[in-house]
Amino acid sequence: MIAWLRHQKHALASSLRRLGAQPVATLLTALAMGVAISLPSGLYLALGNLDTLAGDLPAQPEISVFLDADVSTAQKQAIAARLKQPDIAQARYIARDEALAALSAAQDLSDITAGLTQNPLPDAWVARPRDSSRAALARVSNDLRQLPGVAETHLDSQWAERLQAALAIGRTGVWLLGGLFAIALIAISGNAIRAQVLSRRDEIHVSRLIGATNHYIRRPFLYLGALQGLLGGLAAGGVLALAGWMLHAPVENLASLYGSAFRLLPPAVAEITLVLGLTTLFGWLGAWISVTRTLGQVEAVR
């Protein structure tokens, strides 16, 4: 066990020396990996922020019921009675004057609304059905629309459902893009390691003559690939941090214009650890594939 640990330590130290001996090549390889990783990682973070923004929506969808301008008192009573049935969990009445006052206060439209000769908004009810399934919502909305005195109904969760569907497509796209860039990461690491193996062909021949096994020869290159993958992950973190710093002020400014306190959320520690672990693994895998093939080629031409 002690001998095995000593071999691992020696291989790791050898890999660190090789990285330090070629700083420019090491930096360029890390940057190439970092750019490849930052694209799917950035899209994943963007979708996470959009999902957080969408998470502020009400948990239960609501149906807005807009009344006709000439609705009668009897029709209002019939609509109110319908909204008290068991399939409606909660309903609240919003008078047209109340709606106009709320709109003026919320959107800072007092100058515009002050010039209106009459209130253009209708009386309305906002109902929350007990069953939030899509079929039940469509049925209740259609029933309410058929009532006398109802001008229109609007399901407030429709745009939220579309946003969630778009986010689901985006997540699938991120995983597909991540898989493609993982292959690119393995290829970058493999090409870099292949160049290292070919440049040390004579040293490998001498090591074989004194009895070195393929495992012993391969070990420093595997550490080298893993370290390159780790550096690529750190470079991707730097790229994303720079992008987040540049977008921080514009996003805050846009959110303030809509009266929101939304801010870009940084990646969690678990997400950073996962990215670094995956880049290290892909770097190691690329090195293993490359060095195994290249050692076979070196042995064949000896």
N, C-alpha and C positions, 0 to 999 in steps of 0.2 A: 504494500500500500504506500509506504514512504517512497519507494522507488518510482511508483506510478505518479505520485504527486510531484516528485522532483522532475520527471520528464515533462509533465504538464507546465510546470513553472518555467522550465527551460524553453519550451515551445512558445509560450506566451511572451517571454522576454525577447526571444528572437523575432517574433512578429512585430513587437513594439519598436525594435531597432530598425526593422525594414521600413516601417511607416515613417519613422523619423529621418531615415536616410534619404527619402524621396518626398520632401514636404509638398512640392508643387504637384506631383502626380497624385499624392494622397488627397490634397485639397480639391483638385479637379474631379477625382472620382467621387469624393464625398458630396460635392456640389451637384454632380450629375444625379446621384442617388437622391439627394435632398429635393431637387426639383421634381423628380419622378414621384416621390412620396408625397410631396406637399399638395399636389393637385387633387388626388382623391381625399386626402385628409382635410384639405380646405373645404371641399364640397360637403364632407361629412359634418364639419363644424357649422357650415352655413345652414344645412338642413336641421341640425340640432337647435340652432337659434330660431329658425322659423317654426319649429315644432314647439319651442317654448313660448313663442309669441302666440301661436294658435291655441296653446293650452290655457290662455286667459279667457277663452270663450266659455259661455255657460255650459255646465255639464248636461243640462236637459234642453232640448230644442223647444222653441216657442213658435206659436202661430199668431201672426198679427191679422186681426180682422178689421178692415176699414169699412165704415158705414156710409151709406148714401147721404148726400147732402140734404135730401128731403125725406129722410127716414122718419116714420111716425112714432108716436109714443108706444103704441101697441106692438109695433115691430121691434122696438128697443127692448120691450119687456119679453117678447118671445126669444130674442137673441140671448138675453140675460138668463132666461130659464134654460135654454139649450146648454149654456156654458156651466150650469150647475149640475149637469148630469154626471154619472160616475166615471165616464171615460175622460173627464177633464179634472186634472189634479189641482189646478189653480188658474184663476182668471182675474184680471184687473182691468178696470175701465179707465181710459185716458180721454178726458174731454179735449176738444179741439183747442180751447184757450190754454189749457195746461200744456198741451203739446207744443204750441207756438212759443210759450214762455220758456219751456225747457230748451227748445231749439235755439232761441235767441241767446240764452245764457251759455249753453254748451259750445256753440260754434261762433260766438262773438259776432252775431249778425244783427245786433240791436239797431244799427243804423239802417239796415236794409228793411227789417221788419217794421220799423217805425213808419216807413213810407207807404206801407200797404193800406189800402182802403178797406179791405176785408180780410178775414182769416182764410187762407186757402186750404188749410189742413182739415181733414175730416175727423169726426169722433171715431174712436177705435177701441177695440179690446185686444189685450195680449193674453193668450191662453197657453197653458202648458199641459199637454196630454199626459195621462198616466203611462201609456205605452209609447216608448220612444223609438220603436222599430219603424223602418221606412214605410212599410205597408200601412201600419196603423196611422202614422202621421199623414200620409196621403189620403187615407179614408176620412179622417177627422177634418182635414183641410177642405176636402171636397164637400162634406156634409155642411160645413159652415158656409161655404161659398153659395150653396143652394138656398140659404135662408133668405126670406124677403127682407129687404133693407140692407143687405150686405153688398157692397160694391166690389170688394176684392179681398182675397186672403193671400198672405205671404208667409211661407215657411222660412223662418230666420236662419235655420241651420243649413240651408242648401249650399251657400258659398263655403261654409266651414267644411262640409262633407267633400266638396270639390277640392278644397285646399289639402285635406288629409289624403285624398286619393292621389293628388299630385305629389305630395311628400312621399307616399308609398312608392310611386314610380321613381322618384329621385333616389330613395334609399337603394332600390334595386340597381339603378344606374351606378351608384357609388360603389356597390359591391362588385359589379362587373368591371368598372374602371379600375378598382383596386386590384382585382385579379390580373388584369392586363399589365398594370404597372408592377405588380409583384414579379411577373415573368420578366419584365424589362430589368428589374432590380437584380434578379438572378443572373441574367445575361451580362449585365455590367460587371457584377462581381466576378463571374466566371471568366470574362475576357481579361480582367485585371490580374487574376490569379494565374491564368494560362501564360501571360507574359512573364510573370515571376518564375514560374516553373521552367520555362524555356531558357530564361536568362541564367538559371542555375543548373543547367543540364549536366555540366562536367562535375559539379559538386554532388549531384545525385548519383552519377556513375561511381564516384569514389565511395560514397556512402554504401552503395550496394556491394562493392567489393569487400568492404570490411564487415558485411553481414547485416546492414540496416534493413528492416522490413518496410513494406509499403505503409503500414500504420505509423511507423516512426517518421518516415519521410513526409507523409501526408499531414501529420499533426500541425506543424507550424503554419502551413498554408491554410488549414481550416481556421485556425485562430486569426490569421490575417484576414480571411474573408468575413469572419464574424465581427472583427474590429472595424472593417470598412463599412459593414452594414450598420453598426452602431453609430459611426461617424455620420453616415448618411441620414440616419434618423435624427441626430442632433442638428444637422444642417437643415432638415425639413422643419424642425422646431423653430430654428432661427428665421427661416423664410416666413412661416406662419405668424411668428411674433411680429415681424416687421410689417406684414400685411395687416395684422390686427391693429397695430399702432397707427398705421396710415388711415385705416377706415374708422377708427374710434370716433374722432371728432365729426366727420360727415354723417355717420349713423346717428349720433346723439342729436345733431342739428335737425336731421330729418324727423326723428322721433319727437323732438320738442315742437315741431311745426304741427304735428298731429295730437299734441297734448299728451304724449306718452312718455313714461320714464324708462323705456326699453333701452338696454345696453347690450353690446356684444358680450357673450359669455365666453370666458377662456376655457380651454380643454381641462377636463378633470385629471387628477393625478393618475387614476386608473387608466384613462385613455392614453396619456403620455407614456405610461409604462408599457401598455399593450403595443403601441406603435414602435417603441424602441426594441421591445422583445421580438416583434415580427421582423423588423429590418435586420436585426442581428441574426435571426433564424434564416432569413432569405439570403443574407450574405454568406452564411455558413453553407447553406445548401448549394448556392452557386459555386462556391469554392470546392465543395466535395465533388460535384459533377465534373467540373473543369479539371481538377487535379487528378481525378481517377482516370479520365480519358487521356490526359496529357502524359501521365506516367506510363500508361500502356503504349503510347506512341514512342516515348523515349526508350522504353525497353525494346520495342520492335526494331528501332534503327541502330541499336547498340552493336 
